[in-house]
Amino acid sequence: MMMAIPLGLLAMGAASPGRIDVEVAGLRSQKGNIILCLTRDPAHFPACDGDPAGRRIVVAARDAAAHFPSLPSGDYALALIHDENGNGRLDKAMGVPREGVGFSRNPRLTFGPPRFSAASFPVGAQPVEERVRLKYFL
């Protein structure tokens, strides 16, 4: 004898993957690329280097938007670089970024990058929109 299972109960058991849509604000030019790093691991923030679950994408600065689909639920943080000269890294002068930087939740920047906790935000089944404002120091 087979029992019918209501569709609503089936839907509750299957968690939908999360999605983050990123809008980049405050670009001083449309030159180069925007490098985005997304991580759930505070030890790998703000760079995704060595983070097996981290995601790094590069988009043209003129697009000023990016998308991270199919994410498991959890807390994430974003770090962005406006790589104006397209060399694939953040250029600095005496330790001060020469290119734009930004972080999710737009925390106040003083000396160095913010803590993971200041930039992190939750992701669940519903899409999350994150508007990141770039800051230029030089």
VENDA-V175453 format. One line per field, one symbol per residue. phi: phi as a letter, one per 20 degrees, with the letter a starting at -180 (. if undefined). psi: psi as a letter, one per 30 degrees, with the letter a starting at -180 (. if undefined). burial: I if it has 24 or more other C-alpha atoms within 12 Angstrom, else O. Layout:
BEGIN
phi: ???
psi: ???
burial: ???
END
This chain:
BEGIN
phi: .ededgggfffffdeffebcdddddnfebdfmcdddccbddgfddeeegmefefcccccfgfflbbcdeldffqecbdccceefemenbeecclnegedfcbbgmlffdcdnfffgffdebeccfefddcddefcdec
psi: kkkkkkeeeeeefjkkklkkkkkklgkflgkblkkkkklfjffgkfkgkgjfflkklklkefehllkjlhklkaklkkkkkjieggggljkljhfkkflklllkghlkkcjllllefffllkkbfkkkkjjkkkkkf.
burial: OOOOOOOOOOOOOOOOOIIIIIIIIOIOOOOIIIIIIIIIIIOIIIIIOOOOOIIIIIIIIOOIIIIIIOIIOOIIIIIIIIIIOOOOIIOOOOOOIOIIIIIIIIIOOOOOIIIIIOIIIIIOOOOIIIIIIIIIOO
END
